[in-house]
Amino acid sequence: MQEFERVYMRTLRHIYDTEKQLGSSMAALTASIGDLRLLNALREIETQSRLQAQRIEVIFRELYLEPRGEASWAATALLRDAWEACTANRNEGTRGCAAALLAIKRYEITLYEALLRWSEDYAFDEVIPDIRRSIAEELVQASILSELAFEAAPDRAALAQGSSGALH
């Protein structure tokens, strides 16, 4: 049981740290975004992450623990990738930034799903609804980011030909 408690708490602390990082990083990312759709997605992620961090704090309290994070280096690295994509090229950075944030969402979903399964297995019934809600929210955000990350890049040759044709 001690090993389970250690793994459960470590996962809970990782997801808490990830949510806190997202909540505090989105303002910096939005300053370098040129795409309105991505800008709206980042604002939604910021709001969602703050609410999810509050939900995780409730889970800590339900388990009679002090809320605290444990460094989530995966989230840190992916946020750095998102930042680099956004600042490298404001027009083409949308897809790279969305892809990096999508990777974070997938990471979060994996952590939340592990917490959900363990909570169900050990009858932590009071935390299950909050975890399920967080998973649903993460899936919605992942869907939005997926659309932005994988949309077709505009064909530059066709755009150039179209604009030169308009001049004639």
Backbone hydrogen bonds, N-H to C=O, Kabsch-Sander energy under -0.5 kcal/mol:
donor,donor_aa,acceptor,acceptor_aa,energy
5,E,1,M,-2.5
6,R,2,Q,-2.2
7,V,3,E,-2.4
8,Y,4,F,-3.1
9,M,5,E,-2.5
10,R,6,R,-2.2
11,T,7,V,-2.3
12,L,8,Y,-2.5
13,R,9,M,-2.6
14,H,10,R,-2.2
15,I,11,T,-2.4
16,Y,12,L,-1.9
17,D,13,R,-2.4
18,T,14,H,-2.5
19,E,15,I,-2.5
20,K,16,Y,-2.3
21,Q,17,D,-2.7
22,L,18,T,-2.6
23,G,19,E,-2.5
24,S,20,K,-1.9
25,S,21,Q,-1.8
26,M,22,L,-1.6
29,L,25,S,-1.9
30,T,26,M,-2.6
31,A,27,A,-0.9
32,S,29,L,-1.6
33,I,30,T,-1.2
34,G,90,R,-0.6
36,L,34,G,-0.5
39,L,35,D,-2.4
40,N,36,L,-2.4
41,A,37,R,-2.0
42,L,38,L,-2.7
43,R,39,L,-2.1
44,E,40,N,-2.1
45,I,41,A,-2.5
46,E,42,L,-2.5
47,T,43,R,-2.1
48,Q,44,E,-2.9
49,S,45,I,-2.9
50,R,46,E,-1.9
51,L,47,T,-2.0
52,Q,48,Q,-2.7
53,A,49,S,-2.4
54,Q,50,R,-1.7
55,R,51,L,-2.0
56,I,52,Q,-2.4
57,E,53,A,-2.0
58,V,54,Q,-1.6
59,I,55,R,-1.8
60,F,56,I,-2.6
61,R,57,E,-2.2
62,E,58,V,-2.7
63,L,59,I,-1.7
64,Y,61,R,-1.7
65,L,60,F,-2.6
70,E,13,R,-1.3
73,W,71,A,-1.0
76,T,72,S,-2.0
77,A,73,W,-2.5
78,L,74,A,-2.3
79,L,75,A,-2.4
80,R,76,T,-1.9
81,D,77,A,-2.0
82,A,78,L,-2.2
83,W,79,L,-2.5
84,E,80,R,-2.7
85,A,81,D,-2.3
86,C,82,A,-2.3
87,T,83,W,-2.3
88,A,84,E,-1.7
89,N,85,A,-1.1
93,G,89,N,-2.7
95,R,92,E,-0.5
96,G,92,E,-0.8
97,C,93,G,-3.0
98,A,94,T,-2.7
99,A,95,R,-2.3
100,A,96,G,-2.2
101,L,97,C,-2.4
102,L,98,A,-2.4
103,A,99,A,-1.9
104,I,100,A,-1.5
105,K,101,L,-2.4
106,R,102,L,-2.4
107,Y,103,A,-2.1
108,E,104,I,-2.9
109,I,105,K,-2.7
110,T,106,R,-2.2
111,L,107,Y,-2.2
112,Y,108,E,-3.1
113,E,109,I,-2.8
114,A,110,T,-2.0
115,L,111,L,-2.4
116,L,112,Y,-2.5
117,R,113,E,-2.5
118,W,114,A,-2.5
119,S,115,L,-2.6
120,E,116,L,-2.5
121,D,117,R,-2.7
122,Y,118,W,-2.2
123,A,120,E,-1.1
124,F,119,S,-2.9
125,D,123,A,-1.5
127,V,124,F,-1.8
128,I,124,F,-0.9
131,I,127,V,-1.9
132,R,128,I,-2.6
133,R,129,P,-2.3
134,S,130,D,-2.1
135,I,131,I,-2.3
136,A,132,R,-2.3
137,E,133,R,-2.3
138,E,134,S,-2.5
139,L,135,I,-2.3
140,V,136,A,-1.8
141,Q,137,E,-2.2
142,A,138,E,-2.7
143,S,139,L,-2.0
144,I,140,V,-2.0
145,L,141,Q,-2.6
146,S,142,A,-2.4
147,E,143,S,-1.9
148,L,144,I,-1.7
149,A,145,L,-2.8
150,F,146,S,-2.2
151,E,147,E,-0.5
156,R,154,P,-0.9
159,L,155,D,-2.3
160,A,156,R,-2.7
161,Q,157,A,-2.5
162,G,158,A,-2.6
163,S,159,L,-2.2
164,S,160,A,-2.2
165,G,161,Q,-2.4
166,A,162,G,-1.3
167,L,163,S,-0.7
167,L,164,S,-0.5
168,H,164,S,-0.7
168,H,165,G,-0.6
